[in-house]
């Protein structure tokens, strides 16, 4: 889809619309192999070059990050260091804004997806699509012997909720360690589910989102995914 040249550059985080005029005057922008001279020129992203280089992900971004501990999934600077600070500055200026697909709290690490595609956010966070997420938790007490059955029944009510949790699969890895597979993403859900059974979560790490796993991706690092990763 063709867009105004100054708007296109601003939306992709290169510069403001006002600055785009200066970039064009300086001969930094080409459209279809020709030096651009009009900020209002309607241009297709594939035809635009900045300093001789094609535009940076003009169709959108999808990223997988290994979220480290101590960072929040919030754009509010008052909440502390964020996962967005780990991304290139240009991506942080994009409009629509790059956001996380669901959230991991400050003390939870692991697989986190980020995108600027709102439809993808909705699709992957909506409970009706039942996208599985797997979390590995260590607890401060032994896992109750009936925990697997309780979680699988889909009748567990969390404090303050009006609907029970969807059925979840628990796989014990030890007396105080387990993996829990969820298909929904309520506020602090894993911690609250174990708390309802008398166990407090000591460490929590998301190891899988849908078919994706972190592999060798180091904490704080990210890699790009194709926008059609989820079909």
C-alpha positions as CSV (number, residue, x, y, z in Angstrom):
1,X,0.0,0.0,0.0
2,X,1.4,3.4,-1.0
3,X,1.8,6.0,1.7
4,X,3.0,9.6,2.0
5,X,6.8,9.4,2.0
6,X,7.2,11.6,5.2
7,X,4.6,9.5,7.0
8,X,6.2,6.2,5.9
9,X,9.6,7.3,7.3
10,X,8.1,8.5,10.5
11,X,6.0,5.4,11.1
12,X,9.1,3.2,10.6
13,X,11.0,5.1,13.2
14,X,13.6,6.8,10.9
15,X,12.7,10.4,11.8
16,X,9.8,12.7,12.4
17,X,7.7,14.0,9.6
18,X,9.3,17.4,9.9
19,X,12.8,15.8,9.8
20,X,11.8,13.8,6.7
21,X,11.7,17.0,4.8
22,X,15.4,17.7,5.7
23,X,16.4,14.2,4.7
24,X,14.7,14.6,1.4
25,X,16.3,18.0,0.8
26,X,19.7,16.4,1.6
27,X,19.1,13.8,-1.1
28,X,19.1,10.8,1.3
29,X,15.8,9.4,0.0
30,X,15.2,7.6,-3.3
31,X,11.9,6.3,-4.7
32,X,12.1,3.9,-7.6
33,X,15.8,4.7,-8.2
34,X,15.2,8.5,-8.3
35,X,16.1,11.1,-5.7
36,X,12.9,12.1,-3.9
37,X,11.9,15.8,-3.8
38,X,8.4,15.7,-2.3
39,X,7.6,14.7,1.3
40,X,3.9,14.1,0.3
41,X,4.8,11.8,-2.6
42,X,2.8,8.6,-2.4
43,X,5.3,5.7,-2.4
44,X,5.3,2.0,-2.0
45,X,7.6,0.9,0.8
46,X,9.4,-1.6,-1.5
47,X,10.5,1.2,-3.8
48,X,12.0,3.5,-1.1
49,X,15.7,3.6,-0.2
50,X,17.3,5.5,2.7
51,X,21.0,6.2,2.2
52,X,20.9,3.5,-0.5
53,X,19.4,0.9,1.8
54,X,15.9,-0.6,1.6
55,X,13.4,0.2,4.4
56,X,13.7,-1.7,7.7
57,X,10.9,-4.2,7.9
58,X,8.2,-2.1,6.3
59,X,5.6,-4.8,6.5
60,X,6.0,-5.3,10.2
61,X,8.1,-7.0,13.0
62,X,7.8,-10.3,14.8
63,X,10.5,-11.0,17.4
64,X,11.4,-13.8,19.8
65,X,13.3,-12.7,22.9
66,X,14.7,-14.6,25.8
67,X,13.5,-12.2,28.5
68,X,16.0,-11.7,31.4
69,X,14.9,-11.3,35.0
70,X,14.5,-7.7,36.2
71,X,12.8,-6.3,33.2
72,X,9.2,-5.3,32.7
73,X,6.9,-5.7,29.7
74,X,5.7,-2.1,29.9
75,X,6.2,1.2,28.0
76,X,5.9,3.1,31.3
77,X,9.4,4.2,32.3
78,X,8.2,4.5,35.9
79,X,7.9,0.8,36.2
80,X,11.6,0.2,35.7
81,X,14.0,-1.2,33.1
82,X,11.9,-2.7,30.2
83,X,12.4,-5.3,27.5
84,X,11.9,-2.6,24.9
85,X,15.2,-1.0,25.9
86,X,16.9,-4.2,24.5
87,X,15.7,-3.4,21.0
88,X,17.3,-1.1,18.4
89,X,16.2,2.5,18.9
90,X,14.6,2.8,15.5
91,X,12.2,-0.1,16.4
92,X,11.2,1.7,19.6
93,X,10.0,4.7,17.6
94,X,7.8,2.7,15.2
95,X,4.1,3.5,14.8
96,X,2.2,1.2,15.4
97,X,4.4,0.6,18.5
98,X,6.2,-2.6,19.1
99,X,4.6,-4.4,22.0
100,X,4.8,-7.8,23.7
101,X,2.3,-10.6,22.9
102,X,1.1,-11.1,26.5
103,X,3.4,-10.3,29.4
104,X,5.9,-11.9,31.6
105,X,6.3,-10.2,35.0
106,X,9.6,-8.7,36.2
107,X,10.6,-11.8,38.1
108,X,9.8,-14.2,35.2
109,X,12.2,-15.1,32.4
110,X,12.0,-16.9,29.2
111,X,10.3,-16.9,25.8
112,X,8.7,-13.6,24.9
113,X,7.2,-12.5,21.6
114,X,7.1,-8.9,20.4
115,X,5.4,-7.4,17.4
116,X,3.8,-4.2,15.9
117,X,1.0,-6.3,14.4
118,X,-2.2,-5.8,16.6
119,X,-4.0,-8.6,14.8
120,X,-1.3,-11.1,15.7
121,X,-1.3,-9.9,19.3
122,X,-5.1,-10.6,19.5
123,X,-4.8,-14.0,17.8
124,X,-2.0,-15.3,20.0
125,X,-3.5,-14.0,23.3
126,X,-7.1,-14.9,22.8
127,X,-8.1,-17.9,24.9
128,X,-10.4,-19.2,22.1
129,X,-7.3,-19.9,19.9
130,X,-5.8,-22.1,22.7
131,X,-2.2,-21.4,21.9
132,X,-0.2,-23.4,24.5
133,X,2.5,-21.8,26.6
134,X,4.8,-23.9,28.8
135,X,6.3,-22.6,32.0
136,X,8.9,-24.2,34.2
137,X,8.4,-23.4,37.9
138,X,10.3,-24.2,41.1
139,X,8.3,-24.0,44.3
140,X,8.9,-23.4,48.0
141,X,7.1,-26.6,49.0
142,X,6.4,-30.1,47.6
143,X,3.8,-30.3,44.8
144,X,0.6,-31.7,46.2
145,X,-0.1,-35.2,44.9
146,X,-3.5,-34.2,43.5
147,X,-2.2,-31.0,41.8
148,X,-2.1,-32.6,38.3
149,X,-5.7,-33.7,38.6
150,X,-6.9,-30.3,40.0
151,X,-5.3,-28.3,37.2
152,X,-6.6,-30.7,34.5
153,X,-10.2,-30.5,35.7
154,X,-10.6,-26.9,34.7
155,X,-12.5,-26.0,37.8
156,X,-9.8,-24.2,39.8
157,X,-11.1,-20.7,40.8
158,X,-8.5,-18.0,41.5
159,X,-9.1,-15.3,44.1
160,X,-11.0,-12.3,42.5
161,X,-12.0,-14.3,39.4
162,X,-15.5,-15.2,38.3
163,X,-14.6,-17.9,35.8
164,X,-12.5,-21.0,36.6
165,X,-9.1,-21.6,34.9
166,X,-9.1,-23.5,31.7
167,X,-7.8,-27.0,32.0
168,X,-4.0,-27.0,32.3
169,X,-1.4,-29.8,32.0
170,X,1.1,-30.3,34.9
171,X,4.2,-32.4,34.4
172,X,6.3,-33.0,37.5
173,X,10.0,-32.7,37.2
174,X,10.8,-33.3,40.9
175,X,9.2,-32.8,44.3
176,X,9.3,-29.0,43.9
177,X,9.8,-28.5,40.2
178,X,7.2,-28.8,37.4
179,X,6.2,-27.7,33.9
180,X,2.8,-26.2,33.5
181,X,1.1,-25.8,30.1
182,X,-1.6,-23.1,29.8
183,X,-3.8,-22.0,26.9
184,X,-4.8,-18.7,28.5
185,X,-2.8,-15.9,30.1
186,X,-4.4,-14.3,33.2
187,X,-2.6,-11.9,35.5
188,X,0.2,-13.8,37.3
189,X,-1.7,-17.0,36.5
190,X,1.0,-19.6,37.1
191,X,1.9,-18.0,40.5
192,X,-1.7,-17.7,41.5
193,X,-2.6,-21.3,40.5
194,X,0.2,-22.8,42.6
195,X,-0.6,-20.4,45.4
196,X,-4.1,-21.8,45.4
197,X,-2.6,-25.2,46.3
198,X,-0.4,-23.8,49.1
199,X,2.8,-23.5,47.1
200,X,4.6,-20.3,46.3
201,X,6.6,-20.0,43.0
202,X,10.3,-19.3,43.7
203,X,11.5,-19.2,40.0
204,X,9.5,-19.1,36.8
205,X,10.7,-19.4,33.2
206,X,8.6,-19.7,30.0
207,X,10.2,-22.4,27.9
208,X,7.7,-22.5,25.0
209,X,5.1,-20.4,23.2
210,X,3.1,-22.4,20.6
211,X,5.6,-24.4,18.6
212,X,8.5,-22.0,19.4
213,X,11.3,-22.8,21.8
214,X,14.3,-20.6,22.8
215,X,17.0,-23.0,21.7
216,X,20.4,-21.4,22.2
217,X,19.0,-17.8,22.4
218,X,20.8,-16.2,25.3
219,X,19.1,-14.1,28.0
220,X,18.5,-10.5,26.8
221,X,18.9,-11.5,23.1
222,X,16.3,-11.6,20.4
223,X,15.9,-12.9,16.9
224,X,13.6,-12.0,14.1
225,X,10.7,-14.3,13.0
226,X,8.8,-14.3,9.7
227,X,5.4,-12.6,10.1
228,X,3.7,-15.8,8.9
229,X,5.4,-17.9,11.7
230,X,2.0,-18.8,13.0
231,X,0.4,-19.3,9.6
